[in-house]
Amino acid sequence: MRAAAAWRTAVVAGVAVTTLAACGGGNVPSDDGGGADGVLRLGYVLPETGPLAAFGPAQIESIKLAVEDVNDAGGVLAQPIPEVTGVDEGDSASAAGQAADRLLSAGVDAVVGPAASASAQSVIDAVTGAGVLQCSGSATASSVADRPDSGLFFRTAPDDALQAIALSKLIREDGHERVAIVARDDVDGRGLLDETAKNLEAAGAAVVLGETYDPATEDFAPLATQVRDANADAVVVVSFDEAAALLRALDDAGVGPRQNAVYGADGLRRADLATEVSDPGIVAGLRGTAPAVADPGYAERLREFAPDVTDVQYGAQAYDCVVVVALAAQAAQTDNPLVFASEVGRVTSGGEKCRSFAECKRLLDQGRDIDYDGVSGSLDAMGQDEQGTATYAVYGFDSSGVLRTERTERVSTSN
């Protein structure tokens, strides 16, 4: 109880608690959400519809798989995690907010999601203000880390500042000097555009076009014309579900992947992209970067658990959200998020390495400090900052439109 009181005092004073994310002050959490009844209750706000719907199934099923693994290892506080309450993130920040409100009304102790950075930012105040822990496995925008959260928000996905390093390095290694960047007009798109442009220019390339677009547009021809007129020798596309229409427009303008060097980020790493564009030749040769998974067998394991899942992007990160939350509660010996939130950084750095909930729980039961390395990778914190290194997959589409992983690339903010 003394530790819990000390933690609360730190929050009231606006002092950040060390977690995986940069923690801010913000509103003092109420004691209305979560509480402590000896049972860890989880909920998720993830996309079943909307622009990120392609990434929803992998995350949702990964959460279920993680819960199964936790329960098979004895659960948390000797109790199984109940069936997870899930709500569709939808197609907007307001829809995500309504979904989060439903979870808070259900009395969850922690929320996984939302997936989109804008949606994640939009619900942080409500979730953390209710004294509930929040973890996103795919909100990558740098601005997410700047949102005040009273130490109750963290993410297992690396910041887009790191992806910009990996993407820029790939483009420069391929010898390109004049780059056009087009990105959806949201926090994800604008942030990655700015960071990539900064890294390219620092490496000696010229960014000849940096343009955002309304994701709801139905006519990408004018944007494709801008790209053509910029006379770039490489094009970067930061898109989600609208990528197929944009790539078709670029192809029509003569600057698509089969006529020019085109690169994408995580939003284009989708096995069904070739089907969506209707002609696999349109994506042939497209390359890009996306967060990699440390456990090479995780994708296969997830597909065995949920055979209908095709794209596994960000599934491992969602899995790790659940395991980290469960380990934090186990380490704190309470399901009260106002108490166990302060254990998030401690169970992921500085202790004895372990790579599963079962293994880590055994060490905790022996009174030892742990350092959980997840299926998505190392989750070590850097003081009160986020991870300073991350590993990215360099992917590409072959002549038949089949998605391939070419290699992995580890990058650091010190690069």
C-alpha positions as CSV (number, residue, x, y, z in Angstrom):
1,M,0.0,0.0,0.0
2,R,2.9,2.4,0.7
3,A,4.2,1.9,-2.9
4,A,0.8,2.6,-4.3
5,A,0.4,5.8,-2.3
6,A,3.9,6.9,-3.4
7,W,2.9,6.3,-7.0
8,R,-0.3,8.3,-6.7
9,T,1.7,11.2,-5.1
10,A,4.0,11.2,-8.2
11,V,1.0,11.4,-10.5
12,V,-0.6,14.3,-8.5
13,A,2.7,16.1,-8.7
14,G,2.7,15.6,-12.5
15,V,5.9,13.6,-12.4
16,A,6.2,11.0,-15.1
17,V,6.5,7.3,-14.3
18,T,9.0,5.3,-16.3
19,T,7.1,3.1,-18.8
20,L,7.8,2.0,-22.3
21,A,6.5,5.4,-23.6
22,A,7.4,8.9,-22.7
23,C,5.0,9.6,-19.9
24,G,3.5,13.0,-19.2
25,G,1.4,14.6,-16.6
26,G,-2.2,15.3,-17.7
27,N,-5.3,15.0,-15.6
28,V,-5.1,13.1,-12.3
29,P,-6.7,9.7,-12.9
30,S,-9.9,9.0,-11.1
31,D,-10.4,5.8,-9.2
32,D,-13.6,5.1,-11.2
33,G,-12.0,2.8,-13.8
34,G,-10.4,-0.5,-13.1
35,G,-10.3,-0.7,-9.3
36,A,-9.1,-4.0,-7.8
37,D,-11.2,-7.1,-7.5
38,G,-8.5,-9.7,-8.1
39,V,-9.4,-10.3,-11.7
40,L,-7.5,-8.6,-14.6
41,R,-10.1,-7.5,-17.1
42,L,-9.0,-6.4,-20.6
43,G,-10.7,-4.7,-23.5
44,Y,-9.7,-3.7,-27.0
45,V,-10.6,-0.9,-29.5
46,L,-9.4,-2.2,-32.8
47,P,-10.5,-1.8,-36.5
48,E,-13.0,-4.2,-37.9
49,T,-14.2,-1.6,-40.4
50,G,-12.5,1.6,-41.6
51,P,-9.2,2.5,-43.2
52,L,-7.1,0.1,-41.0
53,A,-9.5,-2.8,-41.1
54,A,-6.8,-4.9,-42.8
55,F,-4.8,-4.7,-39.6
56,G,-7.6,-5.5,-37.2
57,P,-7.8,-9.4,-37.4
58,A,-4.1,-10.0,-36.7
59,Q,-4.3,-7.8,-33.6
60,I,-7.6,-9.1,-32.3
61,E,-6.6,-12.7,-32.7
62,S,-3.2,-12.0,-31.2
63,I,-4.9,-10.6,-28.1
64,K,-7.0,-13.8,-27.8
65,L,-3.9,-15.9,-28.3
66,A,-2.0,-14.0,-25.6
67,V,-4.9,-14.4,-23.2
68,E,-4.9,-18.1,-23.9
69,D,-1.2,-18.3,-23.2
70,V,-1.5,-16.3,-20.0
71,N,-4.4,-18.5,-18.7
72,D,-2.6,-21.7,-19.7
73,A,0.3,-20.5,-17.4
74,G,-2.0,-20.0,-14.4
75,G,-3.5,-16.6,-15.2
76,V,-2.8,-13.4,-13.3
77,L,-3.0,-13.4,-9.5
78,A,-4.1,-17.0,-9.8
79,Q,-7.2,-16.0,-11.8
80,P,-7.8,-16.5,-15.5
81,I,-8.3,-13.4,-17.6
82,P,-11.9,-13.4,-18.6
83,E,-13.0,-13.2,-22.2
84,V,-11.8,-9.9,-23.6
85,T,-14.4,-7.2,-24.4
86,G,-13.8,-5.9,-27.9
87,V,-15.3,-2.9,-29.7
88,D,-14.8,-1.8,-33.3
89,E,-12.5,1.2,-33.7
90,G,-14.5,2.2,-36.8
91,D,-13.4,4.9,-39.3
92,S,-12.9,8.0,-37.2
93,A,-11.5,9.3,-33.9
94,S,-15.0,10.0,-32.7
95,A,-16.0,6.4,-33.3
96,A,-13.0,5.2,-31.4
97,G,-13.9,7.5,-28.5
98,Q,-17.4,6.0,-28.3
99,A,-15.9,2.5,-28.4
100,A,-13.5,3.4,-25.5
101,D,-16.4,4.8,-23.5
102,R,-18.1,1.4,-23.8
103,L,-15.1,-0.4,-22.5
104,L,-14.8,2.0,-19.5
105,S,-18.4,1.3,-18.7
106,A,-17.6,-2.4,-18.7
107,G,-15.0,-1.9,-16.0
108,V,-11.9,-3.0,-17.8
109,D,-8.4,-2.5,-16.2
110,A,-6.6,-2.1,-19.5
111,V,-7.4,-1.2,-23.1
112,V,-5.4,-2.4,-26.1
113,G,-5.6,0.0,-29.0
114,P,-6.8,1.9,-30.9
115,A,-4.7,1.0,-33.9
116,A,-4.7,4.4,-35.7
117,S,-2.5,7.1,-34.1
118,A,-5.2,9.7,-34.3
119,S,-7.7,7.4,-32.6
120,A,-5.2,6.4,-30.0
121,Q,-4.5,10.1,-29.2
122,S,-8.2,10.9,-29.1
123,V,-9.0,8.4,-26.4
124,I,-6.0,8.8,-24.1
125,D,-7.6,11.5,-22.0
126,A,-10.7,9.4,-21.4
127,V,-9.0,6.1,-20.8
128,T,-6.1,7.3,-18.6
129,G,-8.3,9.9,-16.9
130,A,-10.4,7.0,-15.7
131,G,-7.4,5.4,-14.2
132,V,-7.2,2.6,-16.8
133,L,-4.0,1.5,-18.5
134,Q,-3.8,1.8,-22.3
135,C,-1.4,0.1,-24.8
136,S,-1.4,0.5,-28.5
137,G,0.5,-2.0,-30.7
138,S,0.3,0.1,-33.9
139,A,0.0,3.8,-33.1
140,T,3.3,4.8,-34.5
141,A,3.0,8.6,-34.9
142,S,5.6,10.6,-32.9
143,S,2.9,12.9,-31.6
144,V,1.3,10.0,-29.7
145,A,4.2,10.0,-27.2
146,D,3.7,13.7,-26.5
147,R,0.1,13.3,-25.2
148,P,-0.2,13.8,-21.4
149,D,-1.1,10.4,-20.0
150,S,-0.2,10.3,-16.3
151,G,2.0,7.3,-16.9
152,L,-0.9,5.2,-18.0
153,F,-0.2,4.8,-21.7
154,F,2.5,2.9,-23.5
155,R,3.0,1.3,-26.9
156,T,4.8,-1.7,-28.2
157,A,5.2,-0.4,-31.8
158,P,8.3,1.7,-32.6
159,D,8.0,5.4,-33.3
160,D,7.7,6.6,-37.0
161,A,10.9,8.5,-36.4
162,L,12.7,5.1,-36.6
163,Q,10.8,3.9,-39.6
164,A,11.7,7.1,-41.4
165,I,15.4,6.2,-40.8
166,A,14.9,2.7,-42.3
167,L,12.9,3.9,-45.2
168,S,15.3,6.8,-46.1
169,K,18.2,4.4,-45.9
170,L,16.6,2.0,-48.3
171,I,15.9,4.7,-50.8
172,R,19.4,6.1,-50.6
173,E,21.0,2.7,-50.9
174,D,19.1,2.2,-54.1
175,G,20.8,5.3,-55.4
176,H,17.9,7.7,-55.7
177,E,18.5,11.5,-55.4
178,R,15.1,13.1,-56.3
179,V,12.2,11.9,-54.2
180,A,8.5,12.7,-54.2
181,I,6.5,11.8,-51.0
182,V,2.7,11.6,-51.0
183,A,0.9,10.9,-47.7
184,R,-2.5,10.7,-46.3
185,D,-3.5,13.9,-44.4
186,D,-3.5,12.6,-40.8
187,V,-1.1,12.3,-37.9
188,D,0.4,9.1,-39.3
189,G,0.9,10.4,-42.8
190,R,2.1,13.9,-42.0
191,G,4.5,12.7,-39.4
192,L,6.1,10.0,-41.6
193,L,6.3,12.4,-44.5
194,D,8.1,15.1,-42.4
195,E,10.5,12.6,-40.8
196,T,11.3,10.8,-44.0
197,A,11.9,14.1,-45.8
198,K,14.2,15.2,-43.0
199,N,16.2,12.0,-43.2
200,L,16.5,12.0,-46.9
201,E,17.7,15.6,-47.1
202,A,20.2,14.9,-44.3
203,A,21.5,12.1,-46.5
204,G,21.9,14.4,-49.5
205,A,18.7,13.6,-51.4
206,A,16.4,16.3,-52.7
207,V,12.7,16.0,-51.7
208,V,11.1,17.5,-54.8
209,L,7.5,17.0,-53.7
210,G,5.9,16.5,-50.3
211,E,2.2,16.4,-50.6
212,T,-0.7,15.2,-48.4
213,Y,-4.1,14.1,-49.6
214,D,-7.6,13.6,-48.2
215,P,-7.8,9.8,-47.6
216,A,-11.5,10.0,-48.6
217,T,-10.7,11.3,-52.1
218,E,-12.1,9.4,-55.0
219,D,-9.9,10.9,-57.7
220,F,-6.1,10.6,-57.3
221,A,-5.4,11.7,-60.9
222,P,-4.5,15.3,-59.9
223,L,-2.1,14.0,-57.3
224,A,-0.5,11.5,-59.7
225,T,0.0,14.4,-62.2
226,Q,1.8,16.4,-59.5
227,V,4.1,13.4,-58.9
228,R,4.8,13.0,-62.6
229,D,5.6,16.8,-63.0
230,A,8.0,16.7,-60.1
231,N,10.3,14.6,-62.2
232,A,11.3,12.4,-59.2
233,D,13.4,9.2,-59.6
234,A,11.6,7.7,-56.6
235,V,8.2,8.0,-55.0
236,V,7.2,7.3,-51.4
237,V,3.5,6.4,-50.8
238,V,2.2,6.6,-47.2
239,S,-1.3,5.1,-47.4
240,F,-3.7,2.6,-45.9
241,D,-6.8,1.1,-47.5
242,E,-6.8,3.8,-50.2
243,A,-3.4,2.7,-51.5
244,A,-4.8,0.6,-54.3
245,A,-6.6,3.6,-55.9
246,L,-3.6,5.8,-55.5
247,L,-1.2,3.2,-57.0
248,R,-3.6,2.7,-60.0
249,A,-3.5,6.5,-60.5
250,L,0.3,6.6,-60.4
251,D,0.4,3.8,-62.9
252,D,-1.9,5.6,-65.3
253,A,0.3,8.7,-65.0
254,G,3.4,6.7,-65.8
255,V,5.0,6.9,-62.4
256,G,3.8,3.7,-60.7
257,P,6.0,0.8,-59.6
258,R,6.4,-0.7,-63.0
259,Q,7.6,2.6,-64.5
260,N,9.5,4.1,-61.5
261,A,10.9,3.3,-58.1
262,V,8.0,3.3,-55.6
263,Y,8.4,2.8,-51.9
264,G,5.8,2.2,-49.1
265,A,5.7,2.0,-45.4
266,D,3.7,-0.4,-43.1
267,G,0.4,0.5,-44.6
268,L,1.4,-1.1,-48.0
269,R,2.8,-4.3,-46.5
270,R,-0.4,-6.3,-47.3
271,A,-0.5,-9.7,-49.0
272,D,-3.8,-8.8,-50.7
273,L,-2.5,-5.5,-52.2
274,A,-2.0,-7.1,-55.6
275,T,-5.6,-8.3,-55.6
276,E,-6.9,-4.8,-54.6
277,V,-5.2,-3.1,-57.5
278,S,-6.7,-5.7,-59.9
279,D,-3.5,-6.0,-61.9
280,P,-0.5,-7.6,-60.0
281,G,1.9,-5.8,-62.4
282,I,0.9,-2.5,-60.8
283,V,2.6,-3.4,-57.6
284,A,5.5,-5.5,-59.1
285,G,8.8,-4.0,-57.9
286,L,7.2,-1.9,-55.1
287,R,9.4,-2.0,-52.0
288,G,9.2,-0.7,-48.5
289,T,9.7,-1.0,-44.7
290,A,7.5,-2.1,-41.9
291,P,8.2,-3.1,-38.2
292,A,9.7,-6.6,-38.1
293,V,8.9,-9.4,-35.7
294,A,11.6,-10.9,-33.5
295,D,10.0,-14.3,-33.2
296,P,10.3,-15.9,-36.7
297,G,7.7,-18.5,-35.7
298,Y,5.0,-16.1,-34.5
299,A,3.3,-15.6,-37.8
300,E,2.8,-19.4,-38.3
301,R,1.6,-19.8,-34.7
302,L,-0.9,-17.0,-35.1
303,R,-2.2,-18.6,-38.4
304,E,-2.6,-22.0,-36.7
305,F,-4.6,-20.3,-33.9
306,A,-6.6,-18.2,-36.3
307,P,-6.5,-19.7,-39.9
308,D,-8.5,-16.9,-41.4
309,V,-5.8,-14.3,-40.6
310,T,-3.9,-13.4,-43.8
311,D,-1.9,-10.3,-42.9
312,V,-0.1,-10.6,-39.5
313,Q,1.2,-7.0,-39.4
314,Y,1.1,-5.6,-35.8
315,G,-0.2,-8.9,-34.4
316,A,3.0,-9.5,-32.4
317,Q,2.8,-6.0,-31.0
318,A,-0.8,-6.5,-29.8
319,Y,0.3,-9.9,-28.3
320,D,3.0,-8.1,-26.3
321,C,0.6,-5.5,-25.1
322,V,-1.4,-8.2,-23.3
323,V,1.7,-10.0,-21.9
324,V,3.3,-6.8,-20.6
325,V,0.0,-5.8,-18.9
326,A,-0.4,-9.2,-17.4
327,L,3.2,-9.3,-16.1
328,A,2.9,-5.8,-14.7
329,A,-0.2,-6.8,-12.7
330,Q,1.4,-10.0,-11.6
331,A,4.5,-8.2,-10.4
332,A,2.5,-5.6,-8.6
333,Q,0.2,-8.3,-7.1
334,T,-2.9,-6.3,-7.9
335,D,-5.2,-5.7,-10.9
336,N,-5.5,-2.0,-10.0
337,P,-4.0,-0.1,-13.0
338,L,-3.1,2.9,-10.8
339,V,-0.7,0.6,-9.1
340,F,0.5,-1.9,-11.7
341,A,1.1,0.7,-14.4
342,S,4.4,1.6,-12.6
343,E,5.6,-2.0,-13.2
344,V,5.4,-1.8,-17.0
345,G,8.9,-0.4,-17.4
346,R,10.3,-2.7,-14.7
347,V,9.1,-6.0,-16.3
348,T,10.5,-5.0,-19.7
349,S,14.0,-3.9,-18.7
350,G,16.9,-4.4,-16.3
351,G,16.1,-7.9,-15.1
352,E,16.6,-11.5,-16.1
353,K,15.7,-12.1,-19.7
354,C,12.5,-14.1,-20.4
355,R,10.5,-14.6,-23.5
356,S,7.1,-15.8,-22.5
357,F,4.5,-15.1,-19.8
358,A,5.0,-18.5,-18.4
359,E,8.8,-18.2,-18.1
360,C,8.6,-14.6,-16.8
361,K,5.9,-15.5,-14.2
362,R,8.1,-18.3,-12.9
363,L,10.9,-15.8,-12.3
364,L,8.5,-13.4,-10.6
365,D,7.3,-16.2,-8.3
366,Q,10.9,-16.7,-7.3
367,G,11.2,-13.0,-6.4
368,R,13.5,-12.2,-9.3
369,D,13.5,-9.1,-11.5
370,I,12.6,-9.8,-15.1
371,D,13.2,-8.3,-18.6
372,Y,10.5,-9.5,-21.0
373,D,11.6,-9.7,-24.6
374,G,8.5,-10.0,-26.6
375,V,7.5,-11.8,-29.8
376,S,7.7,-8.3,-31.4
377,G,11.2,-7.7,-30.1
378,S,13.1,-6.1,-27.2
379,L,10.9,-3.8,-25.2
380,D,13.7,-2.1,-23.2
381,A,12.9,1.4,-22.2
382,M,15.4,4.2,-22.5
383,G,14.9,6.1,-19.2
384,Q,11.7,8.0,-19.6
385,D,11.9,7.9,-23.4
386,E,10.8,5.2,-25.8
387,Q,12.9,2.6,-27.5
388,G,15.8,4.1,-29.3
389,T,16.3,1.1,-31.7
390,A,13.9,-1.0,-33.8
391,T,14.1,-3.7,-36.4
392,Y,12.3,-3.3,-39.7
393,A,11.5,-5.7,-42.5
394,V,12.4,-4.6,-46.0
395,Y,9.7,-6.0,-48.1
396,G,8.9,-6.1,-51.8
397,F,6.4,-7.4,-54.4
398,D,7.7,-9.8,-57.1
399,S,6.6,-9.8,-60.7
400,S,3.5,-11.8,-59.8
401,G,2.5,-9.4,-57.1
402,V,3.5,-11.8,-54.2
403,L,4.7,-10.1,-51.1
404,R,8.2,-11.1,-50.0
405,T,10.4,-10.1,-47.0
406,E,13.8,-9.4,-48.4
407,R,15.8,-8.8,-45.2
408,T,15.6,-7.0,-41.8
409,E,17.2,-3.7,-40.9
410,R,18.0,-2.6,-37.4
411,V,18.0,1.2,-37.0
412,S,18.7,3.5,-34.1
413,T,18.0,7.2,-33.3
414,S,21.7,7.5,-33.0
415,N,22.2,6.6,-36.7
